[in-house]
């Protein structure tokens, strides 16, 4: 079993090339500074604690599903891709639902 298929390798290579291009050239110094600020912001205590709690929650769910027999090691790549795309982006959209509680009620979540 290959770790990544050809499409995933292509995405990874293009992403690394783009990051290298935007950070390596001297005339791109403002972008380089912005990238450092972005990384520093994601490593702040508040965001790091929330993402750590989310990671623990996902790990516990995966463990329970493994014990039940629904999840196995062959699904690891899909789980990692889901974690860094859907789960992480959904976590950062929580503020959007706070502003519009009627959307939560439409999903069946009771707002107190």
Order of alpha helices (4+ residues) and beta strands (2+ residues): alpha-alpha-alpha-alpha-alpha-alpha-alpha
